[in-house]
């Protein structure tokens, strides 16, 4: 999900198109509540930087190890 491009977010049909095992594309359902949250998030951030759903400040894709490190630090604080 860290590398999910904005174009793979289909809020109209309530699904995310993600690549799973074997590089097979799968549809992940999204609740109506999550759709509302993503709608607000995308409208605030989509035009600023990047083509990813969750980009870095520079608009690049997030690195798994950096996210893991940040989560571990926030849990230990």
Phi, psi and omega in degrees: 000339180294332183258018185287116177290152179303327183292346179270004178260112181247086183288334179295322180259006178058045178219153169248136178261107183244156177263122183255205178303143180069017180057029179272134180281133181232153177258124179252120181292149180236136178287165178296322178296317179294325177300317179298316180296313179295323179301311179297314181301311182295321180291334177277323191248340187302317185280348183283298183212147167074167178250007182260153178298318178237080182276166171284178178301330181273356180093003179275173179282150178287147176264132183307313183295325178291320178294316178300316178299315181295321178293319179297320179295320182289331178287324182281344181284000000 
